[in-house]
Amino acid sequence: MTGRNGLSCLVVDDEPRLRRVIAHLLEGDGFRVREAGTGVEALREMEVDPAPLVISDLRMPEMDGVTLLPHLLKRWPDTAVVMVSAVADVETAVQCLKLGALDYVSKPFNLGEVRARVDQALQRRQLRLELQGYRAELEARVHAQERRIKELFLDRVEALAQALEEKDAYLRGHSLRVAEYATQTARRLGFDDETIDTVRLGARLHDLGKIGVSEEVLHKPAKLTPEEYRHIMEHTVIGARVLGPLLRDRPGAIAIVRSHHERVDGKGLPDGLQGDAIPAIVRIVSVADAFDAMTSERTYRHSLPVEEALDELRRQRGVQWDPTAVDGFLDAFPDIQHLPIPTPDLSAGRAPQPVG
């Protein structure tokens, strides 16, 4: 027998004598046996203490074995069910096998056959459990590998975003600073760690779409024409499209990439979103992005002093930028006036970036 001492078994039969015969046999083989006279009683017993093995008669009052079987398999799918049937009910017993019973015994039965059927049912149950465990382990490995591949790819994408900035003396370190400003603001506003991580990722990648923008326009040292400005602003859509397949499970990061140039008054790009239609984490990154752009040196203009940039944030609070995001930024960096202004290294001889 595969049964271990103390393994629980529930015998279900409306005939006490036959029920006791089977119970006595299984107790002799080391099972801990409980009995039930109907399917309803069996379900009550299972609710109290689920048994890994159930031996059930087919014909019973109140709830027969055919009705009991699907209830058992739905509620306790790992339970091995052996049906007991009269010779005339063999066809029904076979139907029960198709529904999920692991074996059946025909009446009149001998004890050796009962023992053999139970043994086979428990072996099948064990194989099924092992298969389920193997599948679960395999799925876990596949998911872990997928996560690792995605993490490696994200590392490469972030490295690409940083490399794009390193090529431009006027943009160097921009996304790193925006990510720092935005994550600290989000933390100050009480967002959870998962959301803060999304903010960091979106901020690091928010300008990635500039790989699809004309370098001639991107590096133009003079003021942009309206057409050139709209062309550069396409970097938000390009970035979201490039990252979309990779970040399906991080829609917040995609929203940051696409919508960080939206304005709360609805006059932003690319979709003209207004107010709360712009996700809160996007509004946070927009403030961080704008502050860093204003306080960074550009070839077509000098950087603003920190206090002037802060005044601009306050003036446009509720117009261009979300009031809560502005206040959160100011609260997160109370000593920001003392931060050093990033100074471009022009030794690389790179052309300037006209849009922060």
N, C-alpha and C positions, 0 to 999 in steps of 0.2 A: 504493500500500500504506500501511496505517496503521502497519506495523511500523517500529520504530526500529532503527538499527544496534545490534547487541549484545543485542537482545531475545531472551530464552531461549525455546527451543521443544524439546519432546520428541516424537520420532516413534516410535510403537510399532507394529511389524509383524513377524510371524515370517518374512516373505520378505525377505531382505537386499537383493535387487535393487530391489524396489518401495520399500523403506524408504529406500534410497540415492537413488532418483530424487526422492522428496519432499524429502529432506534437502538434496540439491544445489540444488533449486529455491529452497528457503527461505534457504539460505546465500547464494545470489545476490541475494536481496532484503534481505540484511543481518541475518538472524537468526543467533543462536548456537545451533546445532542439536546435540542429543544423541540417541542412538538406544537403543532397547530392543526385545528380541525377544519378550517376553511381558509380561503384566500384572504379574507378580511383579517382573520386572526394572524395570518402569516405576515401581512404588511405591518400590523401593529408590533409583532415581535421584531421584525427587521428594523423598525424605527427605533426601538429600544436598544438593540444590539445587532447590527448587520452581520450576517453569516456569510462566509465565503462559499458555502455549499448549501444549496436548497434541493431537496428531493420532494417533488410534488405530484400528487395524483391528478389525473385529468378531470374526472367527474366528481364534483363536490357541490353541495348546496351553497347558496348565498353568493359565492364567487368561485368559479371553477378554475382549473389549472390553465386553461387557454386564456382566460381573462387575466389571471394573476401574472402570467409570464411577461407580457410587455411592461406591466407596472414594475416588476422586479428589475428588468433590464434597463429601463429608463432611469430608475432611481439609484440602482446599484449595478452598474454595467460590468463590474469586475466579478460579480457573483457567478459561480458555476451552477447551472440549473439542470437537473436530471428529471425527466418526466416519467411517471409511472402510468401505464395504460393497460386496459384489457385488450385481448387479442383483437376484438372488433374495433378498437380505437387506434390501431397501429397507424392508419393513414393520417389521423389527426396528430399523432405523436410525431410523424415525419414532418408535418406542416410546422410543428413547434420547433423542430430542428432548423427549419428554414428561417424561423423568426428569431433564433438565437439560443435555443436550448442546446446544451453540449452533448446530450445523449438521452436515451430513454430505455426503460425496462418494461417488458410485457408481463402482465399477469396471466396465469400464475407464474411466479418467478421462484428461482432457487437462490439461496443466499450467496453462492459462489458467483452467480451472474451479477447480482447487485453489487458485490464487492468489486468485480471487474469493471462494471460501468462507472462506478464512483471513481475508481482509480484512473480510468481513461479521462473522465471529465476533469479531474483535478490536474492531470498532466496537460490537457488542452488549455485549461485556465492558466497554468504556469507559463506555457509557451506564449499565450496571448499577452500576459503581463510582461514577459521578457521582450516580446516584439514591440509593445507599447513603449517600454523603457528605451529600447534601441532607437525607435523613431523619435522619441522626445530628445534623446541625447544627440541624434543626428541633426534634428532641427535646431537645437541649441548651438551646435557647432556651426551650422550654416549661417544662423543669425549672427553669431560672434564673428565669423569670417566676413559677412556682409558689413557689419559695423566697422571692422578693422579696415576693410577696403575703403569704405566711405571716409573714415578718419584720415587714412593716408591721402586720399584724393583731396579732402578738404585742406589738409596740410599743404598739399601742392598748390591748391588754388590760392590759399592765403599767402604762400610764398610768391606766387605769380603777382598777386596784388601788391605785395611789398616791393617786388622787383620793378613793377611799373612805376612806382613812386620813386624808387632809387634812381631811375633814369632821369628824373626831373628834379633839378636842384630846388625848385620852388614848391614842390609837393612832398618832398621827402619827410616821412614820418607822420603824414597827415592822418591816415586811417588809424594808426596806432593811438594817436592822441585823441581822435574822435571816439575810438572804442573806450579809452580810459574815461573820458568825460561822460560818455553815455552810460557806462556800467555803474559808475559812482552815483550818477543822478538816479538811475533806476533803483539802486540799492537804497538811496536816501528816501525814495518815494515808496519803499516797502515791497517791491516786487520780489517774488521768490527766486531761488537760485536757478531754476530751469529757465525762467523768463530772462534773467540777467545774462545767462549764457547765450540765449538767442540774441539779445541786444548786442553783446560783444561780437558774435559771429557776423550779424548783419552790418554792424559798424565797420568791422575789418574789411568786409567785401563790398561796401556800398558804392565804391567807384570802379569796381571791376569792369563794368560795361564800357569804360573808356578805351578798352582794347579795340572796340569796334567803331571808334570815332576817328575821323580824318585827323592825321597828325598835323597837317597844315593848319587846320582850324584850331586844333587843340593847343598848338604852340604859338598861335598868333600873339605877338606882343602888344598889339593895339586893341582898342575897343572893338568888340564883336558887333557885327551887324545883327539885326533881328533874326535873319535866316541862319546865320552862324550860331547864334545863341540856341535856337531851337534844335539845330543839328547836334550840338554838344549835349543838350539835355536829353537826347535820345539814349545817352549812356545808361539811364535808369531802366529803360525798357530792355535794352540789350543785355544788361547785367542780369535782370530777372529772367530773361529767356535762357541765357546760358546756364544759370544756376538752378533753374526750375526742376529739371529731371534729377539733379543731385540732391536737392533739399526738399523733396516732396513731404517729408515728415517734419520740416521746419518752415512752415508757411510764414511765420513771423519774420524770419530772416529775409525771405523773398520780399515781403512787404516793405521792409526797410530799404532794400536795394532799389525797388521800384519807386517808392513814394517819398524818399527823404527830401525831395524838392517840392513837395506839396505845401500849401499854406492853409492856415485855418480859415482864412477869409475866402477860400475857394479859387484864388488866382494863381495857384501853383501848377506844376507840371509833374507827370504827363496826363493826369486824369481829371484835374480840377476838383479834387476831393475837398470837402469843407468840414471843419469842426471835428466832431466825433467820428465822422466817416473815415478819418485818418486814424489808424490804430495808435494807441497810446505810446507803444514802444517806438513807433516811427516818429512821433512828435518829439520824443526825447532825443533821438539821434539827429533830427533836424536842427535842434538848438545847439547840440554839441558840434555838428558840422559847420553851422554858420559861425559860431564863436571862433573855431579854429581857423576858418577861412579869413575872417576879419582881422585876426591877430597874426596872420602869417604874411610874410613879405611876398609881393608879386611884382613882376617887372613893369606891369601897366599901372601899379599903384603901390604906395608904401603901406606897410601894416598899420592898423589902428592901434593906438595905446589901449591897453586892457580896459581901462576905465571907460573909454569912449565906446569900445565894443559892448561892454556891459550896459552902458546907457542906451545903445541901439537895441539891445535885447529888451530892455524895459520899455522903450518907446513903442516897439512893435509887438509887445506882449498883448495877445488877444487879436492881433491883426495878421501878422505873418506867422508868429509862433504861439504855441499853446501856453496859456498862463501857468498851468500846473507844471509843465516841463521847464519853463523859464525859472519859476520859483524853486523847483527841485534842483536845478543846476546851480543857482545862486546859493542855496543852502548847503549843497554838497561841497562847494568850493568857496568858503567864506574868505579865504586868504588868496584868492586867485589873482588879485592885483599884484601880488609879489612873484607870480610865476615869470620865468624868463620867456621872452618872445622868441619863437623859433626863427633863426636866421639862416637863409639859404647859403649853401656852399656853391659858389659860382665857378669854382675851379674846374668842375666837370664840363663846363661850357654848354650845358643843356638849355634848350629854349624853355620859357616859362609856361606854366599852366594857368590859363585865364579864369578857370572856375574852380572853386574849392570843393 
